[in-house]
Amino acid sequence: MADSDVIILDQAGIDRALTRIAHEILEHNKGIEDLAIVGIRTGGDYLAALLQRKISQIEGVDVPLGAIDITLYRDDIGTRSDLKVGKTDILFPVTGKKVVLVDDVLFTGRTIRAAMDAVIDLGRPECIQLAILLDRGHREFPIRPDYIGRNLPTSREEEVEVDFDDNLQPTQVRLIKNG
């Protein structure tokens, strides 16, 4: 961690935010009927697993959990040679499901747009909702999260990173001030 980094959320803060989001998802959807959690690789899939676990603890029933790779849906794929295609793991039909997409940081909205395209290619969900740990603004697409752990207005020059430990548990969210 550099001297200019600022910790926005520590591990306890992340846990509180995810617990609140889990309760909000259940309240908004009036329970778990037809609910499915899908994390966007990489980062969102780890948070999705934690959200699914929290929802299961609250309701006593597991909701379907999946992970989606959006590499081939990116709008900059033709200009980047460093992209590696990952694996999509969705072992349930998305048709008719209330799919909650999960990602760590929402910035321009381009990742979410790609993820929605990827989900729709798998079927016709009843709806797609968005759960974000941190929303930093600067949208380039009309994307708005349904569930937000924390809003953090940033400049375009700043970066936000979610750090994970060896067990893929989030440990902190950092604001990196460049320049």
C-alpha positions in Angstrom: 0.0 0.0 0.0 1.4 3.4 -1.0 1.5 6.4 1.3 -1.1 8.1 -0.9 -3.6 5.2 -0.6 -6.7 5.7 1.6 -8.6 2.8 3.1 -12.3 3.4 2.3 -13.6 0.1 3.8 -11.9 -2.3 6.1 -12.8 -6.0 6.4 -15.5 -5.3 9.0 -17.0 -2.5 6.9 -17.1 -4.7 3.9 -18.9 -7.4 5.9 -21.5 -4.9 7.2 -22.1 -3.6 3.7 -22.6 -7.1 2.3 -24.9 -8.0 5.2 -27.0 -4.9 4.5 -27.1 -5.6 0.8 -28.2 -9.2 1.5 -31.2 -7.9 3.6 -32.1 -5.3 1.0 -32.1 -8.0 -1.8 -34.4 -10.2 0.3 -36.7 -7.3 1.2 -36.9 -6.0 -2.4 -37.6 -9.4 -3.8 -39.9 -10.5 -1.0 -37.7 -13.5 -0.2 -35.7 -15.9 -2.4 -38.3 -17.3 -4.9 -36.7 -17.4 -8.4 -33.7 -15.4 -7.0 -30.2 -16.2 -8.4 -26.9 -14.5 -7.7 -24.3 -14.0 -10.5 -20.9 -12.5 -9.8 -18.8 -10.8 -12.5 -15.3 -12.2 -12.8 -13.0 -11.2 -11.1 -13.9 -9.7 -7.8 -17.6 -9.7 -8.2 -17.7 -13.5 -8.2 -16.0 -13.6 -4.8 -18.4 -11.0 -3.4 -21.4 -12.9 -5.0 -20.3 -16.1 -3.1 -20.3 -14.1 0.2 -23.7 -12.6 -0.6 -25.1 -16.0 -1.4 -23.8 -17.3 1.9 -25.3 -14.4 3.8 -28.7 -14.9 2.1 -28.6 -18.6 2.8 -27.8 -18.0 6.5 -30.8 -15.6 6.7 -33.3 -17.7 4.8 -32.0 -21.2 5.6 -32.0 -22.1 1.9 -29.3 -21.9 -0.8 -30.0 -19.7 -3.7 -28.4 -20.5 -7.1 -25.0 -19.0 -7.5 -23.1 -18.4 -10.7 -20.1 -16.5 -12.1 -19.9 -14.9 -15.5 -16.9 -13.9 -17.6 -17.5 -10.8 -19.8 -14.3 -10.8 -21.8 -15.9 -11.5 -25.1 -18.6 -9.0 -24.5 -16.3 -6.1 -23.8 -16.5 -3.1 -26.2 -12.7 -2.7 -26.2 -11.8 -6.3 -27.0 -10.5 -5.4 -30.5 -8.1 -2.8 -29.1 -6.6 -4.9 -26.3 -4.3 -7.8 -26.6 -3.9 -8.5 -22.9 -7.4 -9.9 -22.3 -7.7 -13.6 -21.3 -11.0 -15.3 -21.6 -12.2 -16.8 -18.3 -14.9 -19.3 -17.5 -18.6 -18.7 -17.1 -20.1 -21.0 -14.4 -23.9 -20.7 -14.4 -25.3 -24.2 -13.8 -29.0 -23.2 -13.7 -31.4 -21.7 -16.3 -31.5 -17.9 -16.1 -34.9 -17.8 -17.8 -37.5 -16.6 -15.3 -35.0 -15.8 -12.6 -34.5 -12.6 -10.8 -30.8 -12.3 -11.5 -28.7 -10.2 -9.1 -25.5 -9.3 -10.8 -22.7 -8.6 -8.3 -19.5 -6.6 -8.9 -17.0 -4.9 -6.7 -16.6 -1.4 -8.1 -19.0 0.4 -10.5 -17.3 3.1 -12.6 -18.3 3.8 -16.2 -21.0 1.0 -16.5 -19.3 -0.7 -19.4 -18.6 -3.9 -17.4 -22.2 -4.1 -16.3 -23.5 -3.5 -19.8 -21.3 -6.4 -21.0 -22.5 -8.6 -18.1 -26.1 -8.0 -18.9 -25.5 -8.9 -22.6 -23.8 -12.1 -21.4 -26.7 -13.1 -19.1 -29.3 -12.4 -21.7 -27.4 -14.6 -24.1 -28.1 -17.5 -21.6 -31.8 -16.9 -21.4 -34.5 -14.4 -20.6 -34.4 -13.5 -16.9 -37.5 -12.0 -15.2 -35.3 -9.1 -14.3 -31.6 -8.2 -13.7 -30.7 -6.3 -10.6 -27.3 -4.9 -9.7 -25.4 -5.1 -6.4 -22.2 -3.1 -6.0 -19.8 -2.9 -3.1 -18.6 0.6 -4.2 -20.0 3.1 -6.6 -17.6 5.7 -7.7 -19.6 7.5 -10.3 -18.5 8.7 -13.8 -21.1 6.7 -15.8 -20.7 6.4 -19.6 -23.9 4.3 -19.8 -27.2 4.7 -18.1 -26.5 2.1 -15.4 -27.7 2.5 -11.9 -27.2 0.0 -9.1 -30.1 -1.4 -7.1 -27.9 -2.2 -4.0 -24.9 -0.2 -3.0 -22.4 -0.9 -0.2 -20.9 2.6 -0.4 -21.0 5.6 -2.6 -17.6 7.3 -3.1 -17.3 10.2 -5.6 -13.9 10.1 -7.1 -11.9 11.9 -9.8 -11.2 10.0 -13.1 -7.5 10.0 -12.2 -8.1 8.1 -9.0 -8.4 4.3 -8.8 -10.3 2.1 -6.4 -9.1 -1.4 -5.6 -10.7 -4.2 -3.6 -8.0 -6.4 -2.0 -8.6 -10.1 -1.4 -6.7 -12.5 0.8 -5.4 -16.0 -0.2 -8.9 -17.4 0.6 -10.6 -14.9 -1.7 -12.1 -13.0 1.2 -12.2 -9.2 0.7 -9.9 -7.4 3.2 -10.1 -3.8 2.3 -11.2 -1.2 -0.3 -8.5 1.3 -1.2 -8.7 4.7 -2.9 -5.5 5.3 -4.9 -4.7 8.9 -5.6 -2.6 9.1 -8.7 -0.4 12.1 -9.5 
